[in-house]
Amino acid sequence: MWSSKRWLTELLVGSTIIAVFLGSYALSEKHILSVATGLLGFTEQIPFFIFIPHGVRVLAIYLLRERAILPLLISHFLLYDLFSNMPPTWAYLPLALIGTLSAWLSFELLRWAHTSAYYISDQPKYRVNRIGPPLLAGILAAIINGLLSFAVLFNSDVKYGEIELLLGYIFGDILGLLVLLVLFFSLRYWVDNLRE
């Protein structure tokens, strides 16, 4: 049985994941996309150029494993409710499950392949966590997420059935993942150096 302190900790962690996920979506939608269209000269609606929420999904699973699944699932449903230009209502549940579970499944596939991809904090000899495993898991998650989302939405609307759109979303997921992982590992390296 969990203590009240454990419940409070889980609530705080879950709320943080939700807030960061939704905030990163707002940042990706409003600012990064506007920079891509204005500064880089794109004239038509393009897939997210740098989709940071994918990096949030991957980083949350990397650090918290299955503890991040419920907050990420809630984040997806809130995303569909709070923002415009969302997929059809009937697709909310399958897309939320795909988006949430793709990162976890990717980490589990690496674990099954005997690759230590999750963050390890309690084993001193494995203390050095490298950027490679979560990057690989995130790329795999972007591909799984893109292909399964494409399969769900393929017959619903012509715009979702375009292969260029699918590739654009996978590319945007990977760029967002790279940005967030570089920031995370740079910050971690800086903090570790301050401790020494």
C-alpha positions, -999 to 999 in steps of 0.1 A, spaced: 0 0 0 13 34 -9 18 60 18 3 95 14 38 108 6 42 83 -22 7 94 -36 17 130 -34 50 123 -52 33 104 -80 7 132 -84 35 158 -86 55 137 -111 24 130 -132 13 167 -131 48 177 -142 48 153 -172 14 166 -182 24 203 -179 57 198 -198 40 177 -225 12 203 -231 37 232 -228 60 216 -253 31 211 -277 21 247 -275 58 257 -281 60 234 -311 27 245 -325 29 283 -320 66 292 -321 87 266 -338 61 261 -367 58 299 -371 96 302 -373 97 274 -399 70 290 -420 82 326 -417 120 324 -414 126 294 -436 101 303 -462 77 274 -461 44 286 -476 21 257 -469 11 239 -438 39 214 -430 42 188 -403 58 200 -371 94 209 -380 106 201 -345 81 182 -324 93 185 -288 65 165 -272 80 133 -287 111 141 -268 90 146 -237 74 111 -242 108 95 -246 125 113 -218 96 105 -194 98 68 -202 136 69 -201 136 83 -166 104 69 -150 97 37 -171 61 26 -168 53 52 -141 51 77 -170 25 58 -190 -7 71 -172 4 108 -172 14 106 -209 -20 90 -217 -38 118 -199 -16 143 -217 -27 131 -250 -64 133 -241 -59 168 -228 -40 177 -259 -70 167 -281 -93 187 -259 -73 219 -255 -58 224 -290 -73 229 -325 -66 209 -357 -68 176 -340 -77 142 -357 -112 130 -357 -128 123 -324 -132 85 -331 -93 83 -334 -85 99 -300 -83 66 -281 -62 46 -306 -39 76 -312 -34 83 -275 -25 47 -269 -1 46 -298 15 79 -289 19 68 -252 29 32 -257 53 36 -286 81 50 -265 76 24 -237 75 -4 -263 107 9 -279 125 9 -246 112 -26 -238 123 -39 -273 158 -26 -265 157 -42 -231 146 -75 -246 176 -72 -269 198 -69 -238 205 -32 -244 203 -12 -212 182 18 -225 165 30 -193 181 55 -170 199 37 -141 204 57 -109 209 30 -82 238 11 -96 271 29 -92 291 9 -118 264 17 -144 261 54 -133 272 67 -167 241 70 -188 248 78 -224 226 95 -250 228 66 -275 202 42 -260 174 67 -254 181 82 -289 178 48 -305 146 41 -285 132 75 -295 139 70 -332 123 35 -330 93 51 -311 90 78 -338 88 52 -365 63 30 -346 42 60 -337 42 73 -373 34 40 -389 6 30 -365 -9 65 -365 -8 64 -403 -26 31 -403 -53 43 -380 -59 75 -400 -52 63 -435 -88 60 -447 -103 88 -426 -91 118 -447 -70 124 -478 -45 146 -459 -36 118 -435 -30 93 -463 0 111 -478 34 94 -473 51 128 -473 31 138 -442 40 106 -425 77 111 -432 74 147 -421 60 137 -387 86 110 -382 113 135 -390 98 162 -367 96 136 -339 132 127 -343 143 164 -344 123 172 -313 138 142 -296 173 153 -305 167 188 -291 154 176 -258 180 148 -253 209 173 -261 194 197 -236 189 170 -210 223 155 -213 241 189 -214 223 200 -183 231 167 -166 268 170 -175 269 205 -163 253 196 -129 276 166 -125 306 189 -131 293 213 -105 292 185 -79 328 176 -84 
